[in-house]
C-alpha cells in the first residue's frame, strides 16, 4: 500500500471513523495523524489497548461460540437422520465414522475457541486471535471434508465458522493493526471519493454474502456426483477468477491496470 504524502496525511480530519470503521485509531476532532505517533510507538500501544476495550464483546462472543460448538453435537444429534450424498456416490468414511469425525471436530474446535478466546480477553495477544481465525476456517471446511451426516451439522459448522472469521479479522480489523498501520486521509491519492466508506462497502458485503450463500448450496452438489454441468460451472468460474486476477502490465497502481475501470 503506497504511503501518502504529508498533505494527504493532514486532509480529511475525520480519520477512520468517517470510513465506516469504529476503532480507537479513529481521529478525534482537532487532532492530526501525527498525534498517533509512528508505528510500534508507545502511543500506538495505547491505541491497541483502547481498541481492545471497545471490542471486548468480540472476545466474549468467541468464548460463547466455543461453548456452543461443544454442545452442538448433542443438540443436533449428528447420528440421527443421516443423509446420504446426492447422486448415490460413496464416501471415504462410513456413516458412523462421519458422525464421530464431525463430532470430535466440533468439540475440539469449540475447546480451542474457548481457550484462545479467553486468552484474547487480554490485550496484545494477536496469535490467539489468529488461531481463533484458523479454527473458524477449519469449521467451514470440516463438514465438506468429513461429509457432514446431516444438514443441521453442515449449516451449524459453516455458519459458526463464518462468524468466527468475521469476529477475529473482519469486524475488529487485523489483530494489532493499530501498531503498524500507516495513517492517511479519507480520500486516497488519485481518487475522487472514499472507497472505504460504508456505501461502498455495502455493495461488496452484499455480493460476498450472496456468494457465500450460493457456495453453501452449490459446493456439496458439485462434489457429490458426476454432474457435467456442475463441473463445467466450477471450471468456468475458476478460469474467470484466474483471468481477472492477472494484472495488466506493470503493477504501479492500487489495482494494477484495472484501476482505471474501478475508479
C-alpha positions in Angstrom: 0.0 0.0 0.0 1.6 3.3 -1.1 2.4 5.8 1.6 0.7 9.1 1.3 2.5 12.4 1.4 2.3 14.9 4.3 -0.6 16.8 2.7 -2.7 13.7 2.4 -1.9 12.8 6.0 -3.4 16.1 7.1 -6.5 16.2 5.0 -9.9 14.9 5.9 -9.5 15.3 9.7 -12.2 12.7 10.3 -9.9 9.7 10.0 -11.1 6.1 10.1 -14.4 6.7 11.7 -15.5 8.5 8.6 -14.6 5.4 6.6 -17.2 3.5 8.5 -14.7 1.9 10.9 -15.2 2.4 14.6 -11.7 1.9 16.1 -9.6 3.6 18.7 -7.2 4.8 15.9 -10.0 6.9 14.6 -9.1 10.5 14.8 -10.9 12.9 17.1 -11.9 16.4 16.0 -8.9 18.8 16.0 -6.3 16.1 16.0 -3.8 15.3 13.3 -2.5 11.9 12.2 0.9 12.7 13.7 -0.7 12.7 17.2 -0.9 8.9 17.0 2.9 8.5 16.7 5.0 6.3 14.5 4.3 2.6 14.2 5.1 0.5 17.3 5.5 3.6 19.5 4.0 3.9 23.0 1.1 5.9 21.5 0.3 3.0 19.2 0.4 0.5 22.1 -2.1 2.8 23.9 -4.3 2.7 20.8 -4.2 -1.1 20.9 -5.5 -1.1 24.5 -8.2 1.4 23.6 -9.2 -0.8 20.6 -9.3 -3.8 22.8 -11.6 -2.1 25.3 -14.0 -1.1 22.5 -14.1 -4.6 21.0 -14.1 -6.6 24.3 -17.6 -8.0 23.4 -16.0 -9.8 20.4 -13.7 -11.9 22.6 -16.5 -12.9 25.0 -18.6 -13.9 21.9 -15.7 -16.1 20.7 -15.9 -17.9 24.1 -19.6 -18.3 23.8 -19.4 -19.7 20.3 -16.8 -22.2 21.6 -19.3 -23.3 24.2 -22.0 -23.6 21.6 -19.7 -25.8 19.4 -19.2 -28.1 22.5 -22.9 -28.8 22.9 -23.8 -28.7 19.2 -23.3 -32.4 18.6 -25.6 -33.2 21.5 -28.2 -30.5 20.5 -28.5 -31.6 16.9 -27.7 -35.3 17.4 -25.5 -35.9 14.3 -26.2 -39.6 14.3 -29.9 -39.1 13.8 -31.5 -38.9 10.3 -28.1 -39.3 8.5 -28.3 -38.1 4.9 -26.5 -40.0 2.1 -24.6 -38.0 -0.5 -26.6 -37.0 -3.6 -26.1 -39.0 -6.8 -25.6 -42.2 -4.8 -21.9 -41.6 -4.6 -19.9 -43.5 -2.0 -17.7 -41.6 0.5 -14.4 -42.4 2.1 -16.0 -42.7 5.6 -18.7 -44.9 6.9 -21.8 -43.3 8.5 -20.6 -43.9 12.0 -17.1 -42.5 11.1 -18.7 -39.4 9.6 -20.7 -38.8 12.8 -17.7 -39.4 15.0 -15.3 -37.3 12.9 -17.5 -34.2 12.8 -18.5 -34.6 16.5 -14.8 -34.7 17.5 -14.0 -31.8 15.2 -16.7 -29.6 16.7 -15.8 -30.5 20.2 -12.0 -29.9 19.7 -12.6 -26.7 17.8 -15.0 -25.5 20.5 -12.4 -26.1 23.2 -9.8 -24.1 21.1 -12.2 -21.2 20.7 -12.8 -21.2 24.5 -9.1 -21.3 25.3 -7.9 -18.7 22.7 -11.0 -16.6 23.0 -10.3 -16.4 26.8 -6.7 -15.5 26.2 -7.8 -12.8 23.8 -9.6 -11.0 26.7 -6.1 -9.7 27.5 -4.8 -7.0 25.1 -1.9 -7.5 22.7 -2.4 -11.2 22.0 -2.6 -11.4 18.2 -1.5 -15.0 18.0 -4.6 -16.1 19.9 -6.9 -14.2 17.6 -5.2 -15.7 14.5 -5.6 -19.2 16.0 -9.3 -18.5 16.5 -9.5 -17.4 12.9 -7.8 -20.6 11.8 -10.3 -22.5 13.9 -13.1 -20.7 12.1 -11.6 -21.6 8.7 -11.4 -25.2 9.7 -15.1 -25.1 10.8 -16.1 -24.0 7.3 -14.2 -26.9 5.7 -14.7 -29.7 8.2 -18.3 -30.5 7.0 -17.1 -30.9 3.5 -14.0 -33.0 4.4 -15.9 -35.3 6.7 -19.1 -35.3 4.6 -21.5 -33.9 7.2 -24.0 -36.6 8.1 -26.9 -34.1 8.5 -27.9 -30.7 7.1 -28.0 -29.3 10.6 -24.4 -30.3 11.2 -23.3 -28.8 7.9 -25.0 -25.5 8.4 -24.0 -25.2 12.0 -20.3 -25.6 11.4 -20.2 -23.4 8.3 -22.3 -20.6 9.9 -20.3 -20.6 13.1 -17.1 -20.7 11.1 -18.1 -17.7 9.1 -19.0 -15.8 12.3 -15.6 -16.7 13.9 -13.7 -15.4 10.9 -15.7 -12.2 10.9 -15.2 -11.7 14.6 -11.4 -12.2 14.5 -10.1 -10.3 11.4 -13.0 -8.5 9.7 -15.1 -6.6 12.2 -12.2 -5.5 14.5 -9.6 -5.5 11.7 -6.4 -7.4 11.6 -5.0 -8.3 15.1 -2.9 -5.5 16.5 -3.4 -3.4 13.3 -3.1 -0.1 15.2 0.5 -0.9 16.0 1.7 -0.9 12.4 -1.0 0.8 10.3 0.0 4.0 8.4 -2.4 6.8 9.0 -3.8 8.7 6.0 -6.6 10.9 4.8 -10.1 9.9 4.0 -9.6 10.0 0.2 -6.6 8.1 -1.3 -4.3 9.9 -3.8 -5.8 9.9 -7.3 -9.4 9.1 -6.0 -12.3 11.5 -6.1 -14.2 9.6 -3.3 -13.6 7.4 -0.3 -13.5 3.7 -1.4 -13.7 2.5 2.2 -17.0 4.3 3.2 -19.9 2.1 4.2 -21.9 2.8 1.0 -19.0 1.4 -1.0 -18.5 -1.5 1.4 -22.2 -2.3 1.4 -22.2 -3.4 -2.2 -19.2 -5.7 -1.7 -20.6 -7.1 1.6 -24.0 -7.9 -0.1 -22.2 -9.6 -3.0 -19.9 -11.6 -0.7 -22.9 -12.7 1.4 -24.8 -13.8 -1.7 -21.8 -15.7 -2.9 -21.3 -17.4 0.4 -25.0 -18.5 0.4 -24.7 -19.8 -3.1 -21.5 -21.7 -2.2 -23.3 -23.4 0.7 -25.8 -24.9 -1.7 -23.6 -25.4 -4.8 -20.4 -26.8 -3.3 -21.9 -30.1 -1.9 -23.8 -30.6 -5.1 -20.7 -30.2 -7.3 -18.5 -32.6 -5.3 -21.2 -35.2 -4.5 -21.9 -36.6 -8.0 -20.7 -37.0 -11.6 -22.6 -33.9 -12.8 -21.2 -32.5 -16.0 -23.0 -29.1 -15.6 -21.6 -28.6 -12.1 -18.0 -29.4 -13.2 -18.2 -27.1 -16.2 -19.6 -24.4 -13.9 -16.7 -24.8 -11.5 -14.2 -24.8 -14.4 -15.5 -21.6 -16.0 -15.7 -19.7 -12.7 -12.2 -20.8 -11.8 -10.8 -19.7 -15.1 -12.6 -16.3 -14.8 -11.2 -15.8 -11.3 -7.7 -16.5 -12.6 -8.1 -14.3 -15.6 -9.4 -11.3 -13.6 -6.5 -11.8 -11.1 -3.8 -11.3 -13.7 -2.6 -7.6 -13.6 -2.3 -5.8 -16.9 1.2 -4.6 -17.3 3.5 -3.3 -14.5 1.8 -3.1 -11.1 2.1 0.6 -10.4 -1.4 1.4 -9.2 -3.7 0.3 -6.4 -5.5 -2.2 -8.6 -2.8 -2.6 -11.3 -4.1 -2.0 -14.9 -7.7 -2.4 -13.7 -7.6 0.7 -11.6 -8.9 2.9 -14.4 -12.1 0.8 -14.6 -12.7 0.7 -10.8 -12.4 4.4 -10.0 
